[in-house]
């Protein structure tokens, strides 16, 4: 195999037969990238996987070249970090065992990211949520006028599906989940740290992601545990910067605006 341009990192646990559809969508996306001369390697983490999930992955690996990592982390963040450490591509695409990606995701993301030298995390434009809940939403682009980084205090504007240079993921490894200590939402925490580090979050036009919502999921367990993303000083610094800017503007206005005279 040629040196890959993209390392697709897929984390699995107990998806079972559902994983078959995910792998098919990834295979189609890899095939299009390969036709466009963008070599892709697939790395799959089996983290405390059940027998059926392991069988699905191994059957797929017999038909398509796949690097499989069997882990006993019990942690999504550590599973991703291990695959990223072993990735050979210039870019890394984070994928999830429950979800589906558009055929053009890997190819268009690689093309778009390759044209932009700025430190950027890329996301699909459109997201279709299906399963227990059904709805659609679009990812916000950090360069859109309506984006405010302070929104990350209360919500996560981007899903886990992200694409960026491997070096960015190495500089910002995912924080392990510690539900007993109230620390969770690894994707939200990672997005916050990326913004704090000066990375842009942007969308790849014309790409999409289908997200399966299950009755029982890690996100729901995290919510039930009343956990929050790992703390960051970014928001305090941002608020202090804005307060200082307002104070500076008010100070200049006092001296630059003409005084009102009393008749």
TAVENQUI-V46720 format. One record per helix or strand of 3 or more residues. SS is the DSSP state (2 for helix, 1 for strand). FROM is the first residue (numbers start at 1). TO is the last residue. Records with the same first field share a line. If there is no record, write none. Layout:
SS->FROM-TO ; FROM-TO
This chain:
1->6-12 ; 40-47 ; 67-71 ; 91-96 ; 120-131 ; 135-138 ; 163-165 ; 200-213
2->18-35 ; 51-63 ; 76-86 ; 105-115 ; 149-153 ; 166-171 ; 179-181 ; 186-196 ; 218-224 ; 234-256
